[in-house]
Amino acid sequence: MKDDILRVLLSQEQIDQRVHELGAELTEKFKGEEPLFIGILKGSFVFMADLVRCVDLKSSVDFMAVSSYGCGTKSSGAVKIMKDLNEDIAGRHVVIVEDILDSGVTLNYLCGYLQNRKPADITLVTLLDKPARRKAPITADFAGFEVPDEFVVGYGMDYAEKYRNLPYVGILKPEVYSN
């Protein structure tokens, strides 16, 4: 598996430090509130678990499964919700936790979809921001790292459901996904 990685982009230590910083920033932003963290499955599960443990607030969590990728490497543009929320978000401070903000198509759709449910506000937190690929008019409120236009895996992110368990973010060798 590690032989498929061209190079490590972000080490486990770099990620850990930045996740703690993001947790402190969110603790400050939502001081006195009880936000609802919504993890976007599957890619955000590792980041979400680490992030919520770094937020010093009463909060709750829920998950959604939303996709515009399938098993490919490029967004299809067609957003599909495979798992919706279990909790009512009306009047709640919603924090969407995503692994990577890439084309923005999925998150732009999702924010509009959730806004119709009348939350107090929606805050978007992403571990990685890849602005070179942006197709939709959306930006993260909090981003861990800006990354180049490379195919990244690890720390929850995958290619064909593999590599999620890497403790770092690495660039996948092109020959792995171009076959």
C-alpha positions as CSV (number, residue, x, y, z in Angstrom):
1,M,0.0,0.0,0.0
2,K,2.7,2.5,0.9
3,D,4.5,1.6,-2.3
4,D,1.6,3.3,-4.1
5,I,2.3,6.7,-2.5
6,L,4.4,9.0,-4.6
7,R,5.2,11.2,-1.5
8,V,3.8,12.2,1.8
9,L,2.2,15.6,1.5
10,L,1.2,16.0,5.2
11,S,2.7,14.0,8.0
12,Q,0.7,12.6,10.9
13,E,2.3,15.2,13.2
14,Q,1.4,18.1,10.9
15,I,-2.2,16.9,10.7
16,D,-2.4,16.4,14.5
17,Q,-1.2,19.9,15.2
18,R,-3.5,21.5,12.7
19,V,-6.6,19.5,14.0
20,H,-5.9,20.7,17.5
21,E,-5.7,24.3,16.2
22,L,-9.0,23.9,14.4
23,G,-10.6,22.5,17.5
24,A,-9.5,25.5,19.5
25,E,-10.8,27.9,16.8
26,L,-14.2,26.1,16.8
27,T,-14.3,26.1,20.6
28,E,-13.9,29.9,20.5
29,K,-16.4,30.5,17.7
30,F,-19.1,28.4,19.4
31,K,-18.4,29.4,23.0
32,G,-21.7,29.0,25.0
33,E,-23.4,27.1,22.1
34,E,-24.0,23.4,21.5
35,P,-23.1,22.8,17.8
36,L,-24.1,19.8,15.8
37,F,-21.1,18.4,13.9
38,I,-22.1,16.6,10.7
39,G,-19.5,14.3,9.2
40,I,-19.7,13.7,5.5
41,L,-19.1,9.9,5.0
42,K,-16.9,8.2,4.3
43,G,-13.9,10.4,3.9
44,S,-14.3,12.7,6.9
45,F,-14.7,10.0,9.6
46,V,-11.0,10.0,10.7
47,F,-10.8,13.9,10.7
48,M,-14.2,14.2,12.4
49,A,-13.3,11.8,15.2
50,D,-10.1,13.7,15.9
51,L,-11.6,17.1,15.5
52,V,-14.6,16.7,17.9
53,R,-12.2,15.4,20.6
54,C,-10.3,18.8,20.2
55,V,-13.5,20.9,20.7
56,D,-14.1,21.8,24.3
57,L,-17.9,22.2,24.1
58,K,-21.1,20.2,24.6
59,S,-21.9,19.1,21.1
60,S,-23.5,16.3,19.2
61,V,-22.7,14.5,16.0
62,D,-24.5,13.1,13.0
63,F,-23.5,11.8,9.6
64,M,-24.5,12.1,6.0
65,A,-23.4,10.1,3.0
66,V,-23.3,12.3,0.0
67,S,-21.4,11.7,-3.3
68,S,-20.7,13.0,-6.7
69,Y,-17.7,10.7,-7.3
70,G,-18.7,7.1,-7.1
71,C,-15.5,5.1,-7.6
72,G,-14.0,7.6,-10.0
73,T,-11.3,10.3,-9.5
74,K,-13.4,13.2,-10.9
75,S,-16.8,14.5,-9.8
76,S,-19.7,13.4,-12.0
77,G,-21.6,16.6,-11.1
78,A,-24.6,14.6,-10.0
79,V,-25.0,14.8,-6.3
80,K,-26.7,11.9,-4.5
81,I,-27.6,11.6,-0.8
82,M,-27.3,8.1,0.3
83,K,-27.7,8.7,4.1
84,D,-29.6,11.7,5.5
85,L,-29.5,13.2,9.0
86,N,-31.1,11.6,12.0
87,E,-31.5,14.9,13.9
88,D,-33.6,18.0,13.3
89,I,-31.3,20.9,12.6
90,A,-33.8,23.7,12.8
91,G,-32.3,26.5,14.9
92,R,-29.1,24.6,15.5
93,H,-25.5,25.7,14.8
94,V,-24.4,23.2,12.2
95,V,-20.8,22.4,11.5
96,I,-20.2,20.4,8.3
97,V,-17.0,18.4,8.5
98,E,-15.5,17.3,5.2
99,D,-12.2,15.7,4.3
100,I,-11.5,17.8,1.2
101,L,-13.1,20.7,-0.6
102,D,-12.3,20.0,-4.2
103,S,-14.7,20.9,-7.0
104,G,-17.2,22.2,-4.4
105,V,-20.1,20.7,-6.3
106,T,-21.1,18.3,-3.5
107,L,-20.7,20.8,-0.7
108,N,-22.4,23.6,-2.5
109,Y,-25.4,21.4,-3.1
110,L,-25.3,20.1,0.5
111,C,-25.2,23.6,2.0
112,G,-28.3,24.6,0.0
113,Y,-30.1,21.4,0.9
114,L,-29.4,21.8,4.6
115,Q,-30.2,25.6,4.6
116,N,-33.8,24.6,3.6
117,R,-34.1,23.0,7.1
118,K,-33.6,26.4,8.8
119,P,-30.4,25.9,10.9
120,A,-29.2,28.9,12.9
121,D,-26.1,28.9,10.7
122,I,-23.9,26.5,8.8
123,T,-20.1,26.5,9.2
124,L,-18.0,24.5,6.8
125,V,-14.8,22.9,8.1
126,T,-12.5,20.9,5.8
127,L,-9.2,19.3,6.4
128,L,-8.0,20.0,2.8
129,D,-8.8,22.8,0.5
130,K,-8.0,22.3,-3.2
131,P,-9.0,25.6,-4.8
132,A,-7.4,24.8,-8.2
133,R,-10.3,22.4,-8.9
134,R,-13.2,24.6,-7.7
135,K,-16.3,24.6,-10.0
136,A,-18.9,25.8,-7.5
137,P,-18.9,29.1,-5.6
138,I,-18.1,27.8,-2.1
139,T,-15.3,28.4,0.4
140,A,-14.6,26.8,3.7
141,D,-15.0,28.8,6.9
142,F,-12.1,26.8,8.4
143,A,-9.6,24.8,6.3
144,G,-6.7,22.8,7.6
145,F,-4.4,22.9,4.6
146,E,-4.4,24.2,1.1
147,V,-3.2,21.4,-1.2
148,P,-2.1,21.3,-4.9
149,D,-4.1,19.7,-7.6
150,E,-2.8,16.1,-7.0
151,F,-4.8,13.0,-6.1
152,V,-4.5,12.6,-2.4
153,V,-5.3,9.7,-0.1
154,G,-4.9,8.7,3.6
155,Y,-6.3,10.0,6.9
156,G,-9.8,8.8,5.8
157,M,-9.5,9.7,2.1
158,D,-9.5,6.9,-0.4
159,Y,-9.1,5.7,-3.9
160,A,-11.6,2.8,-4.7
161,E,-12.1,2.4,-0.9
162,K,-8.4,1.8,-0.2
163,Y,-5.7,3.9,1.6
164,R,-8.2,5.4,4.2
165,N,-6.1,3.9,7.0
166,L,-2.9,5.7,6.2
167,P,-2.0,8.0,9.2
168,Y,-0.8,10.8,6.8
169,V,-2.0,12.4,3.6
170,G,0.0,11.2,0.6
171,I,-0.1,11.8,-3.2
172,L,-1.1,8.7,-5.0
173,K,1.1,7.6,-7.9
174,P,-0.7,8.3,-11.2
175,E,-0.2,4.8,-12.5
176,V,-2.3,3.4,-9.6
177,Y,-5.4,5.3,-10.6
178,S,-4.9,5.7,-14.4
179,N,-5.2,2.0,-15.2
